Amino acid sequence: MLSHQIILHPDTPFTSSFTPYERKMGFSWYLCPVTVAGEQEWLLVNVEFGYVELVDTCDAEAIEQAVLDVIELHLPDGKDNVSVSFNPEHISWHTADKMPELVALRYQQALKLLGNHDAMDATDELEQLNDTPLTLGGRTFAPSEGLDGWLQELADDYRHYIETTPWWKLQWHLWTRKRPWLASQVIEN
């Protein structure tokens, strides 16, 4: 199952020590501070697609739930989730010395949009930002479409795996907890 990593913004004043961020297969999110209507809030910025989500609390469980909610929102309709973990135990926290260029760009774009908005308007502004195309890896797409497309591709790969793999191999993979349909799903940007 694809897991989730939350990476703390380099300037975030947390006292806990976390492991250094190391890119791996799954979903990676930078947690960045932002002020909305005079209140301290947080932005989750996705490393793979530049998707941005506003979180109004610094409670670890609420932040983890926000990550899972974004993924669940973008899952294809009528598809069973067999590729993405929704278990909070599969979310890890990390630190990083600097942000990737895409994350820094999306963070700055979000900060400009959120300037004088209240929380409801801020959410609408971020939704529009997520629907605005950006160029990543030579391809232009909206972050929300990229996330939708990747989750659809995961569902299609699983369906193909089930339809074309002999029963005895399916059983072996189930028993050994292997997920070969995920092997080609590393996103590089």
MARLUM-209173 format. One record per residue: residue in three letters; x, y, z of N, C-alpha, C in turn. Coordinates in steps of 0.2 Angstrom, whole numbers, plus 5000, padded with zeros to 4 digits. Each point is the difference from the previous one (the first is absolute). Layout:
BEGIN
ALAXYZXYZXYZ ...
This chain:
BEGIN
MET500449945000499650065000500450065000 LEU499850054996500450075000499850035007 SER500650025003499950045007500150074999 HIS500050045005500050075000500650035004 GLN500350054998500550035004499850075001 ILE500150035006499950075001500650035002 ILE500250054996500750035001499950075003 LEU500350015006500050075003500350054996 HIS499750064999500350064997500750015004 PRO500550024996500750015004499950065005 ASP499550045000500050065005499549985005 THR499749945000499549985005500349995007 PRO499750035005500350005007499749945004 PHE500149944998499849945003500649985005 THR499849975006500549985004500249934999 SER499549964997500149935000500649984994 SER500349955001500549984995499749954996 PHE500150014993499749954995500649984996 THR499949954996500549974996500150054994 PRO500650004997500150044994499549974994 TYR499850054996499649984994500449974995 GLU499849944997500349964995499549984995 ARG500050024994499549994995499949934999 LYS499349985000499949934999499349994997 MET499849944998499450004996499450015005 GLY499550044998499550025004499850074999 PHE499750035005499850075000500450045005 SER500350054998500450055004499650065001 TRP500050035006499750065001500450055004 TYR500150064998500450055005499450035004 LEU500250015006499550045005500350075001 CYS499750054998500250075000499650045003 PRO500350055004499550055004499750054995 VAL499450025002499750064996499550035005 THR500050074999499550035004499450024996 VAL499449985002499450024997499550035005 ALA499850064998499650055004500350015007 GLY500650005000500350015007500149945004 GLU499849954997500149935004500649964997 GLN500449975004500549954998499649944997 GLU500249984994499749944997500649974996 TRP499849944997500649964997499849984993 LEU500550004995499949984993500349935000 LEU499749954997500349944997500150014993 VAL500649994998500250014993500349934997 ASN499749974995500149944998500750004995 VAL500549965002500650004996499949984993 GLU499649954999499949974993499650044995 PHE499550035002499550044996500050075001 GLY500250035006499950075002499350015002 TYR499649955002499450015003500150045007 VAL499550045002500150045006499349995004 GLU500149995006499449995005500150045006 LEU499550045002500050045006499849965006 VAL500450005006499849975006500050055006 ASP499450005003500050065005500249985007 THR500449955001500249985007500749974999 CYS500450005005500749975000500049935004 ASP499449975001499949945003500249944995 ALA500549965002500349954996499449964997 GLU499649985004499449954997499650044995 ALA499850065001499650044995500450014993 ILE500750015001500450014994500049934996 GLU500149955004500049934996499449994997 GLN499450015004499349994997499950044994 ALA500350064999499950054995500449974994 VAL500649975001500349964994499649954997 LEU499749965005499649944998499450024996 ASP499750065003499450024997500150034993 VAL500650034998500150024993500149944996 ILE500349955002500149944996499349974999 GLU499649995005499349974999499650044995 LEU500050075001499650044996500249994992 HIS500649984999500249994993500049934997 LEU499849955004500049934998499550004994 PRO500149964995499549994995499349975003 ASP499550024997499349985003499949924998 GLY499749975005499949934999500649955000 LYS500650035002500649955000500249995007 ASP500149945001500349985007500750025001 ASN500250035005500650025001500549945003 VAL500449994995500549945002500750025000 SER500150064998500750034999500250055005 VAL499650035003500150065005499849985007 SER500550015004499849985007499650065003 PHE499549985004499650055004500149995007 ASN500549965002500249995007500550055003 PRO499850045005500450055003500749985002 GLU500049935001500749985002500550004994 HIS499750014994500450004994500250074998 ILE499950045004500250074999500750025004 SER500550024997500650025004500150075000 TRP500450025005500250085000500750004999 HIS500250064997500750014998500250075000 THR500650015000500350074999500450014994 ALA500150064998500450014994500350075001 ASP500650004997500450075000499750054995 LYS499849984995499750044995499449974996 MET499650044997499449984996500249994993 PRO499749954997500149994992499750064997 GLU500250024994499850064996499350004999 LEU499649954999499350004998499650015007 VAL500349985005499650015007500150075002 ALA500650034999500150075001499650054996 LEU499949984993499650044996499350005002 ARG499749945001499349995002499950045007 TYR500549995004499950035007499950084999 GLN500550034996500050074999499350024996 GLN499849964995499450024997499450005005 ALA500049955004499449995005500150065005 LEU500650025002500050065005499850064997 LYS500150014993499750064997499350004999 LEU499749944999499350004999499650015007 LEU500349985005499750005007500050065004 GLY500450054997500150065003499550035005 ASN499450024998499550035004499449965000 HIS500049944999499449965000499849975007 ASP499449985001499849965006500149934998 ALA499849955004500249934999499549974994 MET499450025000499649984994500250024994 ASP500250074999500250024994500749974998 ALA500449995005500749974999499949934997 THR499549965003499949944997499850004993 ASP499650054998499850014993500650024996 GLU500450045002500650024996500549944999 LEU500149965005500449944999499749954995 GLU499350005000499749954996500150034993 GLN500050064998500150034994500849994998 LEU500450015005500749994999500249924998 ASN499649965003500149934998499749984994 ASP499650044997499749994993500350044995 THR500550045002500450044995500649954997 PRO500150004994500549964997500750025002 LEU500549965001500750025000500449954996 THR500650014999500449964996500549965005 LEU500049944999500449965005500349944995 GLY500649995000500449954996499850004993 GLY499950064997499950014993499249994998 ARG499649995005499349994999499650055004 THR499550034997499650055003499349975002 PHE499850005006499449985003499850035007 ALA499450005001499850035007500249955005 PRO500250025006500249955005499449955002 SER499450035000499449955002500049954995 GLU500150024993499949954995500649955000 GLY500650025002500549965001499949955005 LEU499850025006499849955005499549954998 ASP499450034997499549964998500349944995 GLY500450034995500349954995500449955003 TRP500450025005500549955003499649945004 LEU499550025003499649965004499649954995 GLN499750034995499749964995500549954997 GLU500650024998500549954997500149955005 LEU500150015007500149955005499449955000 ALA499450024999499449965000500049964993 ASP500250034995500149964993500549955001 ASP500650025003500549955000499849945004 TYR499750015006499749955004499549954996 ARG499650034997499549964996500349964995 HIS500550034996500449964995500449945003 TYR500350025006500349945004499649955002 ILE499450015002499549955002499749964994 GLU499950044995499849964994500549964996 THR500650015001500549974996500549965003 THR499950005007500549965004499749935002 PRO500449944999499749945002499850005007 TRP499549955002499750005007500549985005 TRP500549964998500549975005500550065001 LYS500150044995500550065002499650055004 LEU499450014999499650055004500049985007 GLN499949935001500049985007500750015003 TRP500549984996500750015003500150075002 HIS499850054996500150075001499650025006 LEU499449975001499650025006500449975006 TRP500249945000500349975006500750045001 THR500450024995500650035002499950085000 ARG499450025000499950075000500350054995 LYS500149974994500350044995499550034996 ARG500250064997499550044996500350024993 PRO500149954996500450014994499750064995 TRP499350015001499750054996500350075001 LEU500350015006500350065002500750024998 ALA500349944997500750014998500250064996 SER499550014995500250064995499750065002 GLN499850015006499750065002500450065004 VAL500650004999500450055003500050064996 ILE499850065003500050064996500650045001 GLU500350024995500650055001499850064997 ASN500250065003499950064998500650055001 
